[in-house]
């Protein structure tokens, strides 16, 4: 037992002696919280500008459609070009978009349409960021370091719902929207500089480089033969429809309309989400799951039950506590999922496989946003929408116990 602990401690130290990984980690510590500072600012700005909650739902829809359309392109780009450069341009472009929003605010001309258009442009940037990040990580780490490395990268992402809303909510209260978006701009700009400093050795290319269309075709053929990819994508395809829209749109609406809270109240709920996600990431950085498939499906069942409880909750603190637990479960779903794919995928296909996963698994997410917005416009309670969605997620998760490919997977 002592030897195992010492080995884990040694691996962690080796991980951070890796200059490239340290820079990627620092970039994430700035980029993800910076994005959440922007996000809480733009959510509250939209809720303030327009009382029609359909426009609020369209904010999420506008970001998800371009992300969905460009994810496959982002995967091809990640496989054909320097992932470091792609990640740098993604962070830099988001900083520029926030600068544009700041200009609209200073000129006092910002409208709901401006926010929706900027959300769409953010979605395009995200489409290139995700496959680049998840195909860059295996290139700078050894295979046995991937779960721990992914956990630390997830920490940078999940500290964002802690720091982001805390900073964002405070800045809105103290300095207004100009202050919150100025901080978000600086954080994303610094993140892009950190990523730019990463140096990755060029891998040998095939003598005759295939065309983008041939790359896309080869990626589809590879995915079709990979039973694990098919199993995971099928699961995520249906689950995200009942989870993404009701959760993303539901929490801010519950805080604003049901609990009659402020931007600080929304920050409390989103901070609890970040704390839970951080706990989950730390847990998986400390231990190695021998049967990640079983852990993933079990956590998915717990997630469905907790999601249902979110709709039943009658107070801000109870909701924050449930969201915290839900975020822990989400990490025990997401981190093993990504690690399983990274461990079983040819490195030359990683960008495309990650983009395919996101493209197909989030294919119904824009529809989820529209349906949730439409149901709210019809006058249905957001709490009722979440309760029904949570029950369906639980049922679908229970059905996944029959999937032998996922359940039987071992590290």
C-alpha positions as CSV (number, residue, x, y, z in Angstrom):
1,X,0.0,0.0,0.0
2,X,2.9,2.4,0.9
3,X,4.5,1.7,-2.4
4,X,1.4,2.5,-4.3
5,X,1.0,5.9,-2.5
6,X,4.7,6.7,-3.1
7,X,4.3,5.8,-6.8
8,X,1.2,8.0,-7.1
9,X,3.0,10.9,-5.4
10,X,6.1,10.5,-7.7
11,X,3.9,10.4,-10.8
12,X,2.2,13.6,-9.8
13,X,5.6,15.4,-9.3
14,X,6.7,14.1,-12.7
15,X,3.6,15.4,-14.2
16,X,4.3,19.0,-13.1
17,X,8.0,18.8,-14.0
18,X,6.7,18.5,-17.6
19,X,7.0,22.1,-18.8
20,X,4.4,21.8,-21.5
21,X,1.8,20.3,-19.1
22,X,2.5,23.0,-16.5
23,X,1.9,25.7,-19.2
24,X,-1.3,24.0,-20.3
25,X,-2.4,23.8,-16.7
26,X,-1.7,27.5,-16.1
27,X,-3.5,28.4,-19.3
28,X,-6.5,26.4,-18.1
29,X,-6.4,28.1,-14.7
30,X,-6.9,31.4,-16.6
31,X,-9.0,30.5,-19.6
32,X,-11.8,28.5,-17.9
33,X,-12.5,30.9,-15.0
34,X,-12.2,33.8,-17.4
35,X,-14.9,32.2,-19.6
36,X,-17.2,31.8,-16.6
37,X,-16.6,35.4,-15.5
38,X,-17.9,36.3,-19.0
39,X,-20.7,33.8,-18.9
40,X,-22.2,34.9,-15.6
41,X,-21.9,38.5,-16.8
42,X,-23.6,37.8,-20.1
43,X,-26.4,35.7,-18.5
44,X,-27.2,38.4,-16.0
45,X,-27.0,41.1,-18.7
46,X,-29.5,39.2,-20.9
47,X,-31.9,38.7,-17.9
48,X,-31.6,42.4,-17.2
49,X,-32.0,43.6,-20.8
50,X,-35.1,41.6,-21.7
51,X,-37.9,40.1,-19.6
52,X,-38.8,37.5,-22.3
53,X,-37.1,34.3,-21.2
54,X,-37.3,32.9,-24.7
55,X,-34.4,35.3,-25.6
56,X,-32.4,33.9,-22.6
57,X,-32.9,30.4,-24.0
58,X,-31.7,31.6,-27.4
59,X,-28.5,32.7,-25.9
60,X,-27.6,29.1,-25.3
61,X,-29.1,27.9,-28.6
62,X,-27.0,30.5,-30.5
63,X,-23.8,29.2,-28.9
64,X,-24.6,25.5,-29.4
65,X,-25.5,25.5,-33.1
66,X,-22.1,26.8,-34.4
67,X,-20.3,24.6,-31.9
68,X,-22.2,21.6,-33.3
69,X,-21.6,22.6,-37.0
70,X,-17.9,23.3,-36.6
71,X,-16.8,20.5,-34.2
72,X,-16.0,18.1,-37.0
73,X,-14.0,20.7,-38.7
74,X,-12.2,21.5,-35.4
75,X,-11.3,17.8,-35.1
76,X,-9.8,17.7,-38.6
77,X,-7.8,20.9,-37.9
78,X,-6.6,19.5,-34.6
79,X,-5.2,16.4,-36.4
80,X,-3.7,18.3,-39.3
81,X,-2.1,21.3,-37.5
82,X,-0.3,22.3,-34.3
83,X,-2.9,21.8,-31.5
84,X,-1.0,24.4,-29.4
85,X,-1.6,27.1,-32.1
86,X,-5.3,26.1,-32.5
87,X,-5.8,26.4,-28.7
88,X,-4.0,29.7,-28.6
89,X,-6.2,31.2,-31.4
90,X,-9.3,30.0,-29.6
91,X,-8.4,31.8,-26.4
92,X,-7.3,34.9,-28.2
93,X,-10.4,35.1,-30.3
94,X,-12.6,34.8,-27.2
95,X,-10.7,37.7,-25.6
96,X,-11.3,39.8,-28.8
97,X,-15.0,39.0,-28.7
98,X,-15.3,40.2,-25.1
99,X,-13.4,43.4,-26.1
100,X,-16.1,43.9,-28.8
101,X,-18.9,43.4,-26.2
102,X,-17.1,45.9,-23.9
103,X,-17.2,48.5,-26.7
104,X,-21.0,48.0,-27.1
105,X,-21.4,48.5,-23.3
106,X,-19.2,51.7,-23.3
107,X,-21.2,53.1,-26.2
108,X,-24.5,52.1,-24.4
109,X,-25.7,50.3,-27.5
110,X,-25.8,46.7,-26.4
111,X,-28.9,44.7,-27.2
112,X,-30.2,41.1,-26.8
113,X,-29.3,40.5,-30.5
114,X,-25.7,41.6,-29.9
115,X,-25.4,39.1,-27.1
116,X,-26.9,36.3,-29.2
117,X,-24.5,37.0,-32.1
118,X,-21.5,37.1,-29.8
119,X,-22.7,33.8,-28.2
120,X,-22.7,32.2,-31.7
121,X,-19.1,33.4,-32.3
122,X,-18.1,32.0,-28.9
123,X,-19.6,28.7,-30.0
124,X,-17.4,28.6,-33.1
125,X,-14.3,29.2,-31.0
126,X,-15.3,26.4,-28.6
127,X,-15.6,24.0,-31.5
128,X,-11.9,24.4,-32.3
129,X,-10.8,24.5,-28.6
130,X,-12.3,21.2,-27.4
131,X,-10.7,18.7,-29.9
132,X,-7.4,20.6,-29.8
133,X,-7.1,20.4,-26.0
134,X,-8.1,16.7,-25.7
135,X,-5.7,15.7,-28.5
136,X,-2.8,17.9,-27.2
137,X,-2.9,16.3,-23.7
138,X,-2.0,12.7,-24.8
139,X,0.9,14.2,-26.9
140,X,2.6,15.8,-23.9
141,X,1.9,13.0,-21.3
142,X,2.6,9.3,-21.1
143,X,-0.3,6.9,-21.4
144,X,-0.3,5.9,-17.7
145,X,-0.4,9.6,-16.7
146,X,-3.6,10.3,-18.7
147,X,-6.2,9.8,-16.0
148,X,-4.3,11.9,-13.5
149,X,-3.4,14.5,-16.2
150,X,-7.0,14.7,-17.4
151,X,-8.1,15.1,-13.8
152,X,-5.8,18.1,-13.3
153,X,-7.0,19.6,-16.6
154,X,-10.6,19.1,-15.5
155,X,-9.6,20.9,-12.2
156,X,-8.7,23.9,-14.3
157,X,-12.1,23.7,-16.0
158,X,-14.0,23.0,-12.8
159,X,-12.4,25.6,-10.7
160,X,-14.0,28.0,-13.2
161,X,-17.5,27.6,-11.8
162,X,-16.0,28.5,-8.4
163,X,-13.8,31.4,-9.2
164,X,-15.7,32.6,-12.3
165,X,-19.1,33.2,-10.6
166,X,-17.5,34.4,-7.4
167,X,-15.4,37.0,-9.3
168,X,-18.2,37.8,-11.8
169,X,-21.0,38.2,-9.3
170,X,-18.8,40.4,-7.1
171,X,-17.7,42.5,-10.0
172,X,-21.3,43.0,-11.3
173,X,-22.3,44.2,-7.8
174,X,-19.2,46.4,-7.3
175,X,-18.2,47.7,-10.8
176,X,-21.1,46.8,-13.1
177,X,-20.9,45.0,-16.4
178,X,-17.8,47.0,-17.6
179,X,-15.8,45.6,-14.7
180,X,-16.8,42.0,-15.1
181,X,-16.1,41.9,-18.8
182,X,-12.8,43.8,-18.5
183,X,-11.5,41.1,-16.1
184,X,-12.7,38.3,-18.4
185,X,-10.9,39.9,-21.3
186,X,-7.6,40.1,-19.4
187,X,-7.8,36.5,-18.1
188,X,-8.4,35.0,-21.6
189,X,-5.6,37.1,-23.1
190,X,-3.1,35.9,-20.5
191,X,-4.4,32.3,-21.0
192,X,-3.6,32.6,-24.8
193,X,0.0,33.8,-23.9
194,X,0.5,30.7,-21.7
195,X,-0.6,28.3,-24.3
196,X,1.6,30.0,-27.0
197,X,4.6,29.1,-24.9
198,X,4.0,25.3,-25.2
199,X,6.4,23.5,-27.4
200,X,5.5,20.1,-28.9
201,X,7.7,18.1,-31.2
202,X,6.5,17.6,-34.7
203,X,5.4,14.0,-35.5
204,X,6.3,12.4,-38.8
205,X,3.7,12.9,-41.4
206,X,2.6,10.5,-44.1
207,X,4.4,11.3,-47.3
208,X,1.2,12.1,-49.2
209,X,-1.0,14.0,-46.8
210,X,-4.7,13.2,-47.3
211,X,-7.2,15.9,-48.2
212,X,-9.5,17.2,-45.5
213,X,-12.4,15.2,-47.1
214,X,-10.3,12.0,-47.0
215,X,-9.4,12.8,-43.3
216,X,-13.1,13.2,-42.5
217,X,-14.0,9.9,-44.3
218,X,-11.1,8.0,-42.6
219,X,-12.3,9.4,-39.2
220,X,-15.9,8.2,-39.8
221,X,-14.6,4.7,-40.9
222,X,-12.4,4.5,-37.7
223,X,-15.3,5.6,-35.5
224,X,-17.6,3.0,-37.0
225,X,-15.2,0.2,-36.2
226,X,-14.7,1.5,-32.6
227,X,-17.4,-0.1,-30.6
228,X,-16.6,1.9,-27.5
229,X,-17.0,5.2,-29.3
230,X,-20.3,4.1,-30.7
231,X,-21.5,2.9,-27.2
232,X,-20.5,6.2,-25.5
233,X,-21.8,8.5,-28.2
234,X,-25.2,6.7,-28.3
235,X,-25.5,7.1,-24.6
236,X,-24.6,10.8,-24.6
237,X,-26.7,11.5,-27.7
238,X,-30.0,10.9,-25.9
239,X,-29.0,11.8,-22.3
240,X,-27.8,15.3,-23.2
241,X,-31.2,16.2,-24.7
242,X,-32.9,15.8,-21.4
243,X,-30.1,17.3,-19.3
244,X,-28.3,20.2,-21.1
245,X,-31.2,22.5,-21.8
246,X,-33.2,22.2,-18.6
247,X,-30.0,22.5,-16.5
248,X,-28.3,25.4,-18.4
249,X,-31.4,27.4,-18.8
250,X,-33.1,26.2,-15.7
251,X,-30.7,27.2,-12.9
252,X,-30.5,30.9,-13.8
253,X,-34.3,31.1,-14.3
254,X,-35.0,29.4,-11.0
255,X,-32.7,31.8,-9.2
256,X,-34.1,34.9,-10.9
257,X,-37.8,34.0,-11.1
258,X,-38.6,31.4,-8.5
259,X,-36.2,32.4,-5.7
260,X,-36.2,36.1,-6.7
261,X,-32.5,36.2,-6.2
262,X,-29.7,38.5,-7.4
263,X,-26.5,38.0,-9.4
264,X,-24.8,37.0,-6.2
265,X,-27.5,34.3,-5.7
266,X,-26.8,32.9,-9.1
267,X,-23.1,33.0,-8.3
268,X,-23.7,30.9,-5.1
269,X,-25.4,28.2,-7.1
270,X,-22.7,28.2,-9.8
271,X,-19.9,28.3,-7.3
272,X,-21.4,25.1,-5.6
273,X,-21.4,23.5,-9.1
274,X,-17.7,24.3,-9.4
275,X,-16.8,23.1,-5.9
276,X,-18.5,19.8,-6.6
277,X,-16.7,19.4,-9.9
278,X,-13.4,20.3,-8.2
279,X,-14.0,17.6,-5.5
280,X,-14.7,15.0,-8.3
281,X,-11.6,16.0,-10.2
282,X,-9.4,15.8,-7.1
283,X,-10.9,12.4,-6.3
284,X,-10.0,11.0,-9.7
285,X,-6.5,12.6,-9.6
286,X,-5.9,10.7,-6.3
287,X,-7.1,7.3,-7.4
288,X,-7.1,5.2,-10.5
289,X,-10.4,3.5,-11.4
290,X,-9.9,-0.2,-12.2
291,X,-13.4,-0.4,-13.7
292,X,-14.1,3.1,-15.1
293,X,-17.1,1.8,-17.1
294,X,-19.1,0.7,-14.0
295,X,-18.1,3.9,-12.1
296,X,-19.3,6.0,-15.1
297,X,-22.7,4.3,-15.4
298,X,-23.3,4.2,-11.6
299,X,-22.5,7.9,-11.3
300,X,-24.9,8.6,-14.2
301,X,-27.7,7.0,-12.3
302,X,-26.9,9.1,-9.3
303,X,-26.8,12.2,-11.5
304,X,-30.4,11.5,-12.8
305,X,-31.7,11.2,-9.3
306,X,-30.0,14.4,-8.1
307,X,-31.2,16.2,-11.2
308,X,-34.8,15.3,-10.3
309,X,-34.2,16.5,-6.8
310,X,-33.1,19.9,-8.2
311,X,-36.6,20.5,-9.5
312,X,-38.2,19.6,-6.2
313,X,-35.9,21.9,-4.1
314,X,-37.6,24.9,-2.6
315,X,-34.7,27.0,-1.4
316,X,-31.4,28.5,-2.7
317,X,-29.1,26.7,-0.2
318,X,-30.8,23.3,-0.8
319,X,-30.4,23.8,-4.6
320,X,-26.8,24.7,-4.2
321,X,-26.1,21.6,-2.1
322,X,-27.8,19.3,-4.7
323,X,-25.9,21.0,-7.5
324,X,-22.7,20.4,-5.7
325,X,-23.4,16.6,-5.4
326,X,-24.6,16.5,-9.0
327,X,-21.3,18.0,-10.1
328,X,-19.2,15.4,-8.3
329,X,-21.2,12.7,-10.1
330,X,-20.7,14.5,-13.5
331,X,-16.9,14.4,-13.1
332,X,-17.0,10.6,-12.4
333,X,-18.9,10.3,-15.7
334,X,-16.8,12.7,-17.8
335,X,-13.2,12.0,-16.8
336,X,-13.3,8.2,-17.2
337,X,-15.2,8.7,-20.5
338,X,-12.5,10.9,-22.0
339,X,-9.7,8.7,-20.6
340,X,-11.2,5.6,-22.0
341,X,-11.3,7.1,-25.4
342,X,-7.8,8.5,-25.2
343,X,-6.4,5.1,-24.1
344,X,-8.1,3.2,-26.9
345,X,-7.7,5.6,-29.8
346,X,-4.8,6.0,-32.3
347,X,-3.1,9.3,-31.6
348,X,-3.5,10.3,-35.3
349,X,-7.3,10.0,-34.9
350,X,-7.6,11.7,-31.5
351,X,-8.8,15.1,-32.7
352,X,-11.4,13.6,-35.0
353,X,-12.6,11.1,-32.4
354,X,-13.0,13.9,-29.8
355,X,-14.8,16.1,-32.2
356,X,-17.1,13.2,-33.3
357,X,-17.9,12.5,-29.7
358,X,-18.9,16.1,-29.1
359,X,-20.7,16.5,-32.4
360,X,-22.9,13.4,-32.1
361,X,-23.3,13.4,-28.3
362,X,-24.3,17.1,-28.3
363,X,-26.4,16.8,-31.5
364,X,-29.7,17.2,-29.7
365,X,-28.5,19.9,-27.3
366,X,-29.6,22.8,-29.5
367,X,-33.0,21.1,-29.8
368,X,-33.0,20.8,-26.0
369,X,-32.4,24.5,-25.6
370,X,-35.2,25.4,-28.1
371,X,-37.6,22.9,-26.5
372,X,-36.9,24.2,-23.0
373,X,-37.3,27.8,-24.1
374,X,-40.5,27.0,-25.9
375,X,-42.0,25.2,-22.9
376,X,-41.1,28.2,-20.7
377,X,-42.7,30.5,-23.3
378,X,-45.9,28.3,-23.0
379,X,-46.0,29.0,-19.3
380,X,-44.7,25.6,-18.0
381,X,-42.8,25.7,-14.7
382,X,-39.1,25.3,-15.0
383,X,-39.2,23.1,-11.9
384,X,-41.7,20.7,-13.6
385,X,-39.5,20.6,-16.7
386,X,-36.5,19.6,-14.6
387,X,-38.4,17.0,-12.6
388,X,-39.6,15.2,-15.7
389,X,-36.2,15.5,-17.4
390,X,-34.5,14.1,-14.3
391,X,-36.7,11.0,-14.2
392,X,-36.0,10.3,-17.9
393,X,-32.3,10.7,-17.4
394,X,-32.4,8.2,-14.5
395,X,-34.3,5.7,-16.6
396,X,-31.9,6.0,-19.5
397,X,-28.9,5.6,-17.2
398,X,-30.4,2.4,-15.7
399,X,-30.8,1.1,-19.2
400,X,-27.1,1.6,-19.8
401,X,-26.4,-1.2,-17.3
402,X,-27.1,-3.6,-20.1
403,X,-24.3,-2.2,-22.3
404,X,-21.5,-4.8,-21.8
405,X,-18.9,-2.8,-23.8
406,X,-19.0,0.1,-21.3
407,X,-19.6,-2.0,-18.1
408,X,-16.8,-4.5,-18.8
409,X,-14.2,-1.9,-19.6
410,X,-11.1,-2.1,-17.4
411,X,-8.0,0.2,-17.2
